[in-house]
Amino acid sequence: MLHKLAEAAKLYLQDRKWVDKPEWDHEDEERLRSFLKTDTGKKLKAYLLNLTLTYNAEAVQAENNLEKSCGWASGFAGAVSTLDALAQPDRIYKAEPEGDDGSDLERYRP
């Protein structure tokens, strides 16, 4: 059991590299967001949501290969979340405004 855990940790910690990672810009966000608002896009989102729920339910009920079932459900949910994130404008959160040196802490008071 510990041997499997050590192997899994080793694989997890390996440096994963993108292969031919495409640039994703504002125009791509707009196109995907527009598509997801169409009837076909709405059907696709409902389909993916139902598959996510199905895989999660199957993982919870799995008596054999629990790790595989949970991994599959988690991976699928992650892929669906990535699609949602790619459709969001300004998906990169900026904690501080540009040029902020952090000296104005008053804005954080409740």
Secondary structure by P-SEA (a helix, b strand, c coil): caaaaaaaaaaaacbbbbccbbbbcaaaaaaaaaaaacaaaaaaaaaaaaaaaaaaaaaaacccaaaaaaaaaaaaaaaaaaaaaaaccccccccccccccccccccccc
